[in-house]
């Protein structure tokens, strides 16, 4: 019997001792499916990596939305230095509201909602795999 065979045998004996001990205490048969535990662990790992990627993407997109909001605030703050709004400044406001940047920000906000839902789904997948 080689070194690894003796370790494997020793581990197997200890696992059987643990199962027997639990069986004696619980009065129910104990069935431990090591392969199922291994598969669940693999699934949790895979899903947690996917969730992590989604979270990083969500944070990046949220930072883009915040940056756009700050840009809009700074632009609007600069329109009325003396408290009055000049007629030529309306074009800037119109561009902010109707322009491509607001459409991009709106699309980003929609993506954030979708990403958040995907994160929740992945978290539920992890919980189900553990159960």
N, C-alpha and C positions, 0 to 999 in steps of 0.2 A: 504494500500500500504506500503510495507516494505522499509527499507533503500535503499537496492540495486535496487528495482524497481524505486524509485524516482531518483536515480542517472542515471539509464539506460534511463528513460524518459527524464531527463534533457539533457543528451548527445544526445539523438535522436533529441530533439527539436533544439538544437544548430546546429547539423549537417544539419538538414532541413533548418535552417536559412542560413547557409553558402551556401548550394546548391542553394537556392532561390536567394541569393545575386549574386552569380556567374551567374546564369541563367539570371538575370536582366541585368547584365553588358555585357554579351556575346551575347545575343539574340539567343542562341542555347540551346537545351535541354542538361542538364548536367546529365550524368549517371555515378555514381560512384559505382563500383563493389567492395565492401569491401572484399569479399571473394577472389577475384582475386588479390587484393593488398596483402592480407595476404599470399596467395599461392606464389606470386612472392617474397615476403620477405623471406618466408621459403626456397624457391629455391636458392635465393641469399646467404642466410646464409649457406646452405648446400654446395653450390659450393665454397664459399669463404673458408670454412674449408678444403675442398679437395685441393683447390689451395694452401693454406698455407702449408699443408702436403707435396705437391709436391715441393714447394719452399724450404722447409727445407731439403728434400731429395736431391734436386739439389745442394744446398749449401754444404751439406756433401760430395757428390760425387765430386764436384768441388775441395773441399779441399783435397780429396784423390789424384786427378790428379795433383794438385799443389805440394803436398808432394812428389809424384813420380818424378815430374820434378826436384825438388830441390835435391832429392836423386841422380838422374842421373847426374845432374850438378856437385854435390860434388864428385861423383865417377870419372867423366871425368876430373875434375880439379885435382884430386889426382893422375892421371895417369902420368902426365908429370911435375914433380916438377922442373926439370931443363930445360924444353923447348924441350926435345927430347922424342920421344915415343919408349919405349923398346918393343921388339918382344913379350914378355910374357904378355904385357898389351893388346894385340889384343884379347886374349881370354876373357878378362873382357868386352871389347867393343862388341865382338860377343855375349856374354851372355846377355848384355843389349839390343841388337837389336833383337836377336832371342829368348830370354828367355820368361818364363811365365809372368814376371813382365811387359814387354812391351805389351804382349797380354792383360793382365788385364787392363793396362792403356788405351789401344785402345778401349777395350770394355766399360770402364767407360766413355770415351769421347763420344762414340756412345749413351750410356744411357743418358748422359747430353743433347744431341741433342733431343732425344725422350722426355725427361722430360720438356725441354723448350717448345716444341710443345704442350705438354699436358697442360702446364700452360697457353699458349695462348688460347687454346681451352676452358679451364675453364673460363678464363676472358671473352671470347666472350659469353659463356653461361650466365654469370652474367649480361652482358650488355643486352642480349636478354630478360632475365627475367625482368629486370627493365623497358624495353621498353613496 
